[in-house]
Amino acid sequence: MTDSLQQLLEGVAASDIVDAMGRRHRHRCHMLDLVTPSPGRRLFGPAVTISYFPTCEAVLDPDRYNFGRLFLEAVGDDPADSVLVLASNGHSDTSLGGGTKLSRAHNLGMAGVLADGRLRDFDELAGYQFATYCTGEATRWGGDVVTPHQANVPVVIQGVGIFPGDHIYADNSGAVAIPGSEVEAVLEEARAVVQEDIGYVEQIRDEAPGSPPQDVR
């Protein structure tokens, strides 16, 4: 992450970024009801993607379609600070990986993982340096249900379209996808949202009983 983006993120939350996105676009950009093994740790970085598909060894050869191979295809030559986005394609209660497979993200200095499925080994994931957000913790392996199918293709998470290179932000309240070409402008707008909210709080503080309320968002 560049120093300029790091500075723009200071004091900004997912809701501020969603508001900023709403001022520029009309499409859905937010994802809710995610859990994390490391509460308080924020996730931010450009997306690399793996799209899963229902397992069928007759069609999807396990020697070709497996996590290790698809992971390397997804992250490419410059994986540092990127976000691995795992799209279950309708299998949100299935495990898409765990502490062992995702140790690769730790080894390569990635920012973290966003998954619309479950992940195993929360204790291990919490011990890595990256942030993780998913639908919940799993105990059972999911490889007989879904298998990694495509790397670095557009994916859909909770109705949100994510292209490789889009920036992902997540905190305890949710996640948001930002078009890669607009990340700096969106974060600047999010900082403006924060300052406006501070001003609204000050206006509300001056309200007197019986007076008309301030018109705030």
Secondary structure as UniProt FT lines:
FT   HELIX           3..9
FT   TURN            10..11
FT   HELIX           14..24
FT   STRAND          30..31
FT   TURN            39..40
FT   STRAND          43..54
FT   TURN            57..59
FT   TURN            62..64
FT   HELIX           67..75
FT   TURN            76..77
FT   TURN            80..81
FT   STRAND          83..87
FT   TURN            92..93
FT   TURN            99..102
FT   HELIX           103..107
FT   TURN            108..109
FT   STRAND          112..115
FT   STRAND          118..120
FT   HELIX           122..127
FT   STRAND          131..134
FT   STRAND          137..138
FT   TURN            143..145
FT   STRAND          146..151
FT   STRAND          155..157
FT   TURN            158..159
FT   STRAND          160..162
FT   TURN            164..165
FT   STRAND          167..171
FT   TURN            172..173
FT   STRAND          174..178
FT   HELIX           180..182
FT   HELIX           183..205
FT   TURN            209..210
//
